[in-house]
Amino acid sequence: MERYQIEVLGLKLFGHHGVLPEETKLGQEFGLDFWLEVETLDLGADDPAQVVNYAQVVALAQEVFATGPFLLLEALGQAILNRLGALPGLKAAKLRVTKPRPPILVPLDHVGIVLSKTY
């Protein structure tokens, strides 16, 4: 068995998640970054069926994102990680979810959470 890591960085999704009523009404953009630890039989086989398809990672995140609204970034992130557990060969995942424009009246780059899960 061989292990490697997949990165999916800078995914931008629009959603109606948040605690404040205006967040769930108006919606906003969120950022997602994934680091996935994958186990496969033979990377040298050059066989797409033996690896995690990163397009499928994005599609699963989009599906979960559309099921909200979630009040908390933590709950949104956990739901995404739980859904990713269905991917064959996935052994661990780390996910960062950021809110670039939170309703906070001071300048900042973003707020966010980082969650990890082993499968």
C-alpha positions as CSV (number, residue, x, y, z in Angstrom):
1,M,0.0,0.0,0.0
2,E,1.1,3.5,-0.7
3,R,0.0,6.7,1.0
4,Y,-0.1,10.2,-0.4
5,Q,-1.9,13.5,0.1
6,I,-4.3,15.4,-2.1
7,E,-4.8,19.1,-1.7
8,V,-7.8,21.0,-2.9
9,L,-7.2,24.6,-2.1
10,G,-9.2,27.8,-2.6
11,L,-12.6,26.3,-3.3
12,K,-15.2,29.1,-3.3
13,L,-18.8,28.3,-2.6
14,F,-21.8,30.6,-2.0
15,G,-24.2,29.7,0.8
16,H,-26.7,31.0,3.3
17,H,-24.9,29.8,6.5
18,G,-24.4,31.8,9.7
19,V,-25.9,32.8,13.0
20,L,-27.2,36.2,12.0
21,P,-30.5,36.5,10.1
22,E,-29.0,38.6,7.4
23,E,-26.4,35.9,6.7
24,T,-29.0,33.2,6.1
25,K,-31.2,35.6,4.1
26,L,-28.5,37.3,1.9
27,G,-25.9,34.5,1.8
28,Q,-22.2,35.0,1.3
29,E,-19.1,33.4,-0.1
30,F,-17.1,30.8,1.9
31,G,-13.6,29.4,1.2
32,L,-12.7,25.7,1.6
33,D,-9.3,24.0,1.7
34,F,-8.9,20.2,1.9
35,W,-5.9,18.0,2.7
36,L,-6.7,14.4,2.2
37,E,-4.6,11.4,3.2
38,V,-5.2,8.6,0.7
39,E,-4.1,5.0,0.6
40,T,-3.8,3.1,-2.7
41,L,-2.4,-0.2,-4.0
42,D,0.0,1.1,-6.7
43,L,0.5,4.7,-7.8
44,G,2.7,3.4,-10.6
45,A,-0.3,1.6,-12.2
46,D,-1.5,5.0,-13.5
47,D,-5.1,3.9,-12.9
48,P,-7.6,6.6,-12.0
49,A,-9.8,4.0,-10.3
50,Q,-7.2,3.5,-7.6
51,V,-7.1,7.1,-6.4
52,V,-9.5,9.6,-4.9
53,N,-11.0,11.8,-7.6
54,Y,-10.6,15.4,-6.4
55,A,-13.5,16.5,-8.6
56,Q,-15.7,14.1,-6.6
57,V,-14.4,15.8,-3.4
58,V,-15.6,19.2,-4.7
59,A,-18.9,17.7,-5.8
60,L,-19.5,16.2,-2.3
61,A,-18.7,19.5,-0.6
62,Q,-21.1,21.3,-3.0
63,E,-23.9,18.8,-2.1
64,V,-23.4,19.3,1.6
65,F,-23.1,23.0,1.2
66,A,-26.5,23.1,-0.5
67,T,-28.2,21.2,2.4
68,G,-28.0,24.1,4.9
69,P,-28.3,26.5,6.2
70,F,-25.9,25.7,9.0
71,L,-25.6,28.1,11.9
72,L,-22.0,27.2,12.7
73,L,-18.9,26.8,10.5
74,E,-18.0,23.8,12.7
75,A,-21.3,22.0,11.9
76,L,-20.9,22.7,8.2
77,G,-17.3,21.4,8.2
78,Q,-18.2,18.3,10.2
79,A,-21.0,17.5,7.7
80,I,-18.6,17.8,4.8
81,L,-16.0,15.6,6.5
82,N,-18.6,13.0,7.3
83,R,-19.7,12.9,3.7
84,L,-16.1,12.5,2.4
85,G,-15.9,9.3,4.5
86,A,-17.6,7.5,1.6
87,L,-14.6,7.9,-0.6
88,P,-12.7,4.6,-1.0
89,G,-9.1,4.8,0.1
90,L,-9.5,8.0,2.1
91,K,-7.8,7.5,5.5
92,A,-7.8,11.0,6.9
93,A,-9.0,14.5,6.0
94,K,-8.3,18.0,7.2
95,L,-10.7,20.8,6.2
96,R,-10.5,24.6,6.6
97,V,-13.7,26.6,6.2
98,T,-13.4,30.3,6.0
99,K,-15.8,33.2,5.9
100,P,-14.0,36.0,4.0
101,R,-16.5,38.8,5.0
102,P,-17.9,38.0,8.4
103,P,-20.3,40.6,9.9
104,I,-17.6,42.0,12.1
105,L,-16.9,45.8,12.1
106,V,-13.1,45.6,12.1
107,P,-10.8,44.9,9.1
108,L,-9.6,41.2,8.9
109,D,-8.8,38.7,6.2
110,H,-11.3,36.1,7.3
111,V,-12.5,34.0,10.1
112,G,-12.5,30.2,9.9
113,I,-12.2,26.8,11.5
114,V,-10.0,23.8,10.9
115,L,-11.3,20.3,11.5
116,S,-9.6,16.9,11.1
117,K,-11.1,13.4,10.9
118,T,-9.6,9.9,10.4
119,Y,-11.6,7.2,8.7
